[in-house]
């Protein structure tokens, strides 16, 4: 009975939070309706990811008995790993687009007229993406999915631990996880929808990452005593992915010359993301 409750609760928390986030975004928030545009959601996503890392995951990790030096080492290794993962993603897409250019038209002077020729100038005018990726492509997708999966696995272990202790505590924990994941998953969906033009694919990918919560719950039910010592490291790895995506992918897109009003709106949405995640995390921690 306890195992069934854990599986249902972790699925509801892991996937339910993704669908709630998607519904909120599809209500018009990411299409410029109600005065809210995609650049506002980028700010919200950056704030949510940074707050998830610094106000939720890392404090939880450092409250444990794990060595701070080891945790900071894992954080550093995680940042470098996701940087290399980003490089691999860029190399893969660059290889594909380079092949497309070779197959494109020639202008008679040995220069391809495909879109890849323009991509080489992505940094000019301050309008290119920070990574120099092909136009329309945003990296960070794999980093987000990896970090999200690790984070969700940890959430599943936490929910399982609560259910093993007390059924009521388990339900409250699952509800708290669902609530604090909503603003974070909005950030994930923004990143994934930029990395791919297919909105449904982005939703499926983030939902699959959310489903890892159930795997964490299942493993946690049988190995809760052993896995408890590993949770700080799971949390730190997840935090490194969110910090990397926010600082290397999202914030560089916001670094454009804007009017005072647009800059204020950007800062306000960034602060909103931080406040939302921090408030919900504090409430969850209190419960």
Buried (B, 14 or more C-beta within 10 A) or exposed (E): EEBEBBBEBBBBBBBBBBBBBBEBBEEEBBEEEEEBBBBBBBBBBBBBBBBBBBBBBBBBBBEBEBEEEEBEEBBEEBBEBBEEBBEEBBEEBBEEBBEBBEEBEEEEEEEBEBBBEEBEEBEEEEEBBBBBBBEEBBBBBBBBBBBBBBBBBBBBBBBBBBBBEEBEBBBBBBBBBBBBBBBBBBBBBBBBBBBBEEBEEBBEBBBBBBBBBBBBBBBBBEEBEEBBEEBBBBBBBBBBBBBBBBBBBBBBBBEEEEEEEEEEBBEEBBBBBBBBBBBBBEEBBEE
